[in-house]
Amino acid sequence: MYFLCSDFDDTFAHRRIIQQNYTLLVNWLDSKFSGLVHKLFQEDVINRDEMDIINYEGISSNKNEKLLSILSRKTKEQFDKFLDALDNSGQRHVLDLITGRKGQLQRALFLLLARYVPNVAKEEYMRSV
């Protein structure tokens, strides 16, 4: 299980994580093809109605916005399961960026690059992992 840090005792700290990384998450999460949504349902992070709401959206960024909205209302334990699901759905690059495992400078560079050249940033990041 992934924990953001040892002082992650604030019950709603995950809301700040989502807010601070919102653009990155909306653009980089793969909620459409990775099986992430199904993993979240399987782990009881989201219920059937929430899964249907997410899956109803056709555009990936819209799916991600729905998912993030739902996750922001979940508990810390459910958010930790989301972090596990990221790792288990082939999205460790997203997990590393939002948990700071890649370092602040590298994260800042990727965010800057992603803002101007999103596909190149994603490909470059994947080569560095």
C-alpha positions as CSV (number, residue, x, y, z in Angstrom):
1,M,0.0,0.0,0.0
2,Y,1.2,3.5,-0.8
3,F,1.2,6.2,1.8
4,L,2.0,9.7,0.8
5,C,4.2,10.5,3.8
6,S,4.4,9.7,7.5
7,D,2.7,12.9,8.5
8,F,-0.3,12.2,6.3
9,D,-2.7,12.3,9.3
10,D,-4.9,15.0,8.0
11,T,-8.2,13.3,7.1
12,F,-8.7,15.5,4.0
13,A,-5.1,16.0,2.9
14,H,-5.9,13.9,-0.2
15,R,-8.3,16.7,-1.3
16,R,-5.3,19.0,-1.4
17,I,-3.2,16.4,-3.3
18,I,-6.0,16.3,-5.9
19,Q,-6.4,20.1,-6.1
20,Q,-2.6,20.7,-6.3
21,N,-2.2,18.1,-9.1
22,Y,-5.6,18.6,-10.8
23,T,-4.4,19.5,-14.3
24,L,-1.8,16.8,-14.3
25,L,-4.4,14.2,-13.1
26,V,-7.1,15.3,-15.6
27,N,-4.6,15.1,-18.5
28,W,-2.5,12.1,-17.5
29,L,-4.8,9.6,-15.7
30,D,-5.9,6.7,-17.9
31,S,-9.4,6.0,-16.6
32,K,-10.6,4.8,-20.0
33,F,-8.3,1.9,-21.0
34,S,-6.2,0.9,-17.9
35,G,-8.9,-0.8,-15.9
36,L,-8.4,1.8,-13.1
37,V,-12.1,2.4,-12.6
38,H,-12.8,-1.3,-12.4
39,K,-10.0,-1.7,-9.9
40,L,-11.5,1.1,-7.8
41,F,-14.9,-0.7,-7.9
42,Q,-13.4,-4.0,-7.0
43,E,-11.6,-2.5,-4.0
44,D,-14.8,-0.8,-2.8
45,V,-13.5,2.7,-3.4
46,I,-16.4,3.6,-5.7
47,N,-19.8,2.0,-5.9
48,R,-21.7,0.8,-9.0
49,D,-23.5,4.1,-9.5
50,E,-20.2,6.1,-9.3
51,M,-18.6,3.7,-11.7
52,D,-21.5,4.2,-14.2
53,I,-21.2,8.0,-13.8
54,I,-17.5,7.8,-14.7
55,N,-17.9,5.3,-17.5
56,Y,-20.8,7.3,-19.1
57,E,-18.4,10.0,-20.1
58,G,-16.8,9.4,-23.5
59,I,-13.8,11.8,-23.4
60,S,-10.9,10.8,-21.1
61,S,-10.5,14.2,-19.5
62,N,-14.2,14.2,-18.6
63,K,-13.9,10.7,-17.1
64,N,-11.0,11.9,-15.1
65,E,-12.8,15.0,-13.9
66,K,-15.7,12.8,-12.7
67,L,-13.3,10.4,-11.0
68,L,-11.4,13.2,-9.2
69,S,-14.7,14.8,-8.0
70,I,-15.8,11.4,-6.6
71,L,-12.3,10.7,-5.0
72,S,-12.3,14.1,-3.3
73,R,-15.3,13.0,-1.2
74,K,-13.7,9.7,-0.2
75,T,-11.8,8.8,3.0
76,K,-8.0,8.7,3.4
77,E,-8.1,4.9,3.3
78,Q,-10.0,4.9,0.1
79,F,-7.6,7.4,-1.4
80,D,-4.7,5.1,-0.4
81,K,-6.5,2.3,-2.3
82,F,-6.7,4.7,-5.3
83,L,-2.9,5.1,-5.1
84,D,-2.5,1.3,-5.1
85,A,-4.8,1.1,-8.0
86,L,-2.7,3.6,-10.0
87,D,0.3,1.4,-9.4
88,N,-1.6,-1.8,-10.3
89,S,-3.1,-0.3,-13.5
90,G,0.3,0.7,-15.1
91,Q,0.2,4.3,-14.0
92,R,3.2,4.4,-11.7
93,H,4.4,7.5,-13.5
94,V,1.3,9.4,-12.2
95,L,1.7,7.9,-8.8
96,D,5.3,9.0,-8.6
97,L,4.5,12.5,-9.7
98,I,1.7,13.2,-7.2
99,T,3.5,11.5,-4.3
100,G,6.8,13.4,-5.0
101,R,8.8,10.2,-5.5
102,K,10.5,11.7,-8.6
103,G,11.8,14.8,-6.8
104,Q,10.5,18.3,-6.9
105,L,12.7,19.6,-9.7
106,Q,12.0,16.8,-12.0
107,R,8.3,17.1,-11.2
108,A,8.3,20.8,-11.9
109,L,10.1,20.2,-15.3
110,F,7.5,17.6,-16.3
111,L,4.6,19.9,-15.3
112,L,6.1,22.7,-17.3
113,L,6.7,20.6,-20.3
114,A,3.3,18.9,-20.0
115,R,1.6,22.3,-20.0
116,Y,3.1,23.2,-23.4
117,V,3.8,19.8,-25.0
118,P,1.7,17.2,-23.2
119,N,2.4,14.1,-25.4
120,V,6.2,14.8,-25.5
121,A,6.2,15.2,-21.7
122,K,4.5,11.9,-21.1
123,E,6.8,10.1,-23.5
124,E,9.9,11.6,-22.0
125,Y,8.8,10.7,-18.5
126,M,8.1,7.1,-19.5
127,R,11.6,6.8,-20.9
128,S,13.1,8.1,-17.6
129,V,11.3,5.5,-15.4
